[in-house]
Structures are given as C-alpha cells and as structure tokens.
C-alpha cells in the first residue's frame, strides 16, 4: 500500500509538471515566439504524457483510466484532423470528449481525496464547473471581440493576438487552481506516509 501511495503522489506531481508546461507552451505561442506548428506538436506530446499519467493513476480510481482512454481518442482525432485536412465533425467530437475527460479527471481527484479533505473534494467538482463556465463565456467573448475588431477596422493579426492573450487569462487562473489543488492532495498523502512511519 505504501508503494502504491508513493507511485500515486509521483504521478500527481507529473500532472503538475504537465500543467505548468502547458501554460508555458500557450504563453510562448500567443505572440508567435515559436511557430504555431511547433506549439501544436508540443501540446500533443503533453497530452500523450497526460494519457500515460492517467493510466498510471488508474489503480487509485477507475475514473483516471476513463480519462486516459478519452484523451487518447482526442489525441488521435486531433492528429487525424490535421493529416486528413478535415475539420468540423472530428473537431466537435474531440471537443466533447475533452470535456468528458476533464469531468472524469476532476471527479476522480474529488473522490480520491474525499475521505481526507471533504472541502478539497468539493473544490475539485467546483473547479470543473468553473472551467465549463469560463469556456462558454470565452467562446462567446472571443467571437464578439473578433466581430467588433473587424467592424472597427483593426488589423486582423494584431486583433487575434490581443484577443487570444486576453482570453487565456481566465484559463490560466483555472490552471493555477488545478496546480494548487494537486499540490494540496500530494501534501495530504505525504502527511499520511509520515504518520505511518512515526507509528
């Protein structure tokens, strides 16, 4: 059991590293410091690592396995969309599966930590709801901002960069809470391990 716990916290840390790398990749991609194609492939590599981490976490909660399977399908659909140069249907399916995968992951975290910290468990479910709300609001806001920029005669490329940067801020806030909650989970499991050694 101790060995399982050590592995579990190790893979929670991996999720933190992936989240940080995802933020950095998005930040450097907005002002086009590096080519869009490169940031897209980095994003896919990070998703592949996420899939691997979820399967490693699966013994702790079955929701992690479901997350891994769904993210693997999203990754395949994303690559297929680019290679086959087809869009709407595959992109829609990938988008829906991404939301379902996020639901499974966040609720997996929630269920796993519920006995140790009921409040943190509730925060995980709330964070999922906030991520959905933020996603919907940003979707509408991005479309509206694009239309307003076009009507105002603002340079399309400049407007796209500014809008993308502004739209990412709420998502970064969600990501920061995601990282903080994972760190809290790791700390709680680490306390258990110390208590067992003391005993």
C-alpha positions in Angstrom: 0.0 0.0 0.0 2.9 2.4 0.8 4.4 1.6 -2.6 1.1 2.4 -4.3 0.9 5.7 -2.4 4.4 6.7 -3.4 3.6 6.0 -7.1 0.3 7.8 -6.8 1.9 11.0 -5.5 4.7 10.7 -8.1 2.1 10.8 -10.9 0.2 13.6 -9.3 3.5 15.6 -9.5 3.8 14.6 -13.1 0.3 16.2 -13.7 1.6 19.4 -12.1 4.6 19.5 -14.4 2.4 18.9 -17.4 0.1 21.7 -16.4 3.0 24.1 -16.0 4.4 23.1 -19.4 1.0 23.6 -21.0 0.8 27.1 -19.6 4.3 28.0 -20.8 3.6 26.5 -24.2 0.5 28.6 -24.6 2.2 31.8 -23.4 5.1 31.5 -25.8 2.7 30.6 -28.6 0.4 33.6 -28.3 2.9 36.3 -29.5 4.4 33.8 -32.0 7.8 33.5 -30.3 7.9 30.0 -31.8 6.0 28.6 -34.8 2.4 27.6 -34.3 3.0 24.1 -35.7 5.7 23.5 -33.0 3.4 24.6 -30.1 0.7 22.4 -31.5 3.0 19.4 -31.5 4.3 20.2 -28.0 0.7 20.3 -26.9 0.1 16.8 -28.4 3.2 15.5 -26.7 1.9 16.9 -23.4 -1.4 15.2 -24.0 0.3 11.9 -24.7 2.1 12.3 -21.3 -1.2 13.1 -19.7 -2.6 9.8 -21.1 0.3 7.9 -19.8 0.0 9.5 -16.3 -3.7 8.7 -16.2 -3.2 5.0 -16.8 -0.5 5.0 -14.1 -3.1 6.6 -11.7 -5.9 4.2 -12.8 -5.3 1.7 -9.9 -6.3 4.5 -7.5 -9.6 5.4 -9.2 -11.2 3.9 -12.3 -12.1 7.4 -13.5 -8.4 8.0 -14.3 -8.5 5.1 -16.8 -11.6 6.6 -18.5 -9.8 9.9 -18.7 -6.8 8.3 -20.3 -8.9 6.5 -22.9 -10.8 9.6 -23.8 -7.7 11.8 -24.0 -6.0 9.1 -26.2 -9.0 9.3 -28.6 -8.9 13.1 -28.6 -5.2 13.0 -29.4 -5.8 10.6 -32.3 -8.7 12.7 -33.6 -6.6 15.9 -33.4 -3.8 14.4 -35.4 -6.2 12.9 -37.9 -7.9 16.2 -38.4 -4.6 17.8 -39.4 -3.3 15.0 -41.6 -6.6 14.4 -43.4 -7.4 18.2 -43.6 -10.9 17.5 -42.4 -12.5 19.6 -39.7 -15.8 20.2 -38.2 -17.1 16.8 -37.2 -13.8 15.4 -35.8 -13.1 18.7 -34.0 -16.6 18.7 -32.4 -16.1 15.1 -31.2 -12.7 15.8 -29.9 -14.1 18.9 -28.0 -16.9 16.9 -26.4 -14.5 14.1 -25.4 -12.1 16.7 -23.9 -14.9 18.0 -21.6 -15.9 14.4 -20.6 -12.2 13.6 -19.9 -11.9 16.7 -17.7 -15.0 15.7 -15.9 -13.7 12.2 -15.2 -10.3 13.5 -14.1 -11.6 16.2 -11.7 -14.2 13.9 -10.2 -11.5 11.2 -9.9 -9.5 13.6 -7.8 -12.6 14.6 -5.8 -13.5 11.0 -5.0 -9.9 10.1 -4.1 -9.4 12.9 -1.6 -13.0 13.0 -0.2 -12.2 11.0 3.0 -9.1 13.0 3.8 -10.4 16.5 2.9 -14.1 16.9 2.1 -13.6 20.6 1.4 -10.9 20.0 -1.2 -13.1 17.3 -2.7 -15.8 19.9 -3.2 -13.3 22.3 -4.7 -12.4 19.8 -7.4 -16.1 19.5 -8.5 -16.5 23.2 -8.4 -13.3 23.8 -10.5 -14.8 21.6 -13.2 -18.0 23.6 -13.3 -15.9 26.9 -13.4 -13.9 25.5 -16.3 -17.1 24.8 -18.2 -18.5 28.3 -17.4 -15.2 30.0 -18.3 -15.0 28.0 -21.6 -18.5 29.0 -22.6 -18.0 32.7 -21.7 -14.7 32.8 -23.5 -16.2 31.2 -26.6 -18.9 33.9 -26.9 -16.5 36.7 -25.9 -13.9 35.7 -28.4 -16.4 35.6 -31.2 -17.9 39.0 -30.2 -14.4 40.6 -29.9 -13.4 39.3 -33.3 -16.6 40.8 -34.9 -16.0 44.1 -33.1 -12.4 44.2 -34.2 -13.4 43.6 -37.8 -16.1 46.3 -37.7 -13.6 48.8 -36.1 -11.1 48.1 -38.9 -8.4 46.8 -36.5 -5.6 44.8 -38.1 -6.7 41.2 -38.1 -3.4 39.7 -37.0 -2.9 42.2 -34.2 -6.5 41.8 -33.0 -6.1 38.0 -33.0 -3.0 38.2 -30.8 -4.6 40.6 -28.3 -7.9 38.7 -28.1 -6.1 35.4 -27.7 -3.9 36.8 -24.9 -6.9 38.3 -23.1 -9.0 35.2 -23.4 -6.2 33.0 -21.9 -6.1 34.8 -18.6 -9.2 33.1 -17.1 -7.9 29.7 -18.3 -4.6 30.4 -16.6 -6.4 31.1 -13.4 -8.2 27.7 -13.7 -4.8 26.0 -14.4 -3.3 27.7 -11.3 -6.1 26.4 -9.1 -5.6 23.0 -10.7 -1.9 23.0 -9.7 -2.6 24.3 -6.2 -5.3 21.6 -5.6 -2.9 18.8 -6.8 -0.2 20.2 -4.5 -2.6 20.0 -1.6 -3.5 16.4 -2.4 0.2 15.5 -2.5 0.7 17.1 0.8 -2.2 15.3 2.4 -0.9 11.9 1.2 2.6 12.8 2.3 1.3 13.5 5.8 -0.2 10.0 5.9 3.1 8.5 4.9 4.9 10.4 7.7 2.3 9.3 10.2 2.7 5.7 9.3 6.5 5.9 9.6 6.1 7.6 13.0 3.7 4.8 14.1 
